[in-house]
Amino acid sequence: MEPYRLGKKVIKQFCVYSHNPCFVDVLEWLRENKIKLEAHMPGISWTRFCIDSDSPEMTMFMLTHRRDCEAVDEDQDYTTGGK
C-alpha cells in the first residue's frame, strides 16, 4: 500500500492481529508513544495504526515491532484474512 500524505508528513499504516503473541506488547508500545489506533471487530480482530515515516517513533517501531505487524493493503480483507 502506498503511504498517504498529511500536509508535508508521509504517513504509513500498519496493523496487528489480536491472535499475534506480540499483540499486547504492540498495543502497549502504541499507548506509550501516544499513537492513535483503530480497533476492528468482529471476525478476526485487528488493530490499525498510522505512523509518520520521518518520526523517531517510526525508527523505533521498525526496530522493535515491524516483524509483528503488517503494512495495511487496501486490497486486503482484514476480516477474513483474504484478498
TACOR-V537650 format. One record per run of one state. SS is the DSSP state (H for helix, E for strand, L for the rest). FROM is the first residue (numbers start at 1). LEN is the number of residues. If there is no record, write none. Layout:
BEGIN
ss=SS from=FROM len=LEN
ss=SS from=FROM len=LEN
END
This chain:
BEGIN
ss=L from=1 len=3
ss=E from=4 len=3
ss=L from=7 len=2
ss=E from=9 len=9
ss=L from=18 len=5
ss=H from=23 len=10
ss=L from=33 len=4
ss=E from=37 len=4
ss=L from=41 len=5
ss=E from=46 len=7
ss=L from=53 len=3
ss=H from=56 len=9
ss=L from=65 len=1
ss=H from=66 len=3
ss=L from=69 len=1
ss=E from=70 len=2
ss=L from=72 len=5
ss=E from=77 len=1
ss=L from=78 len=4
ss=E from=82 len=1
ss=L from=83 len=1
END
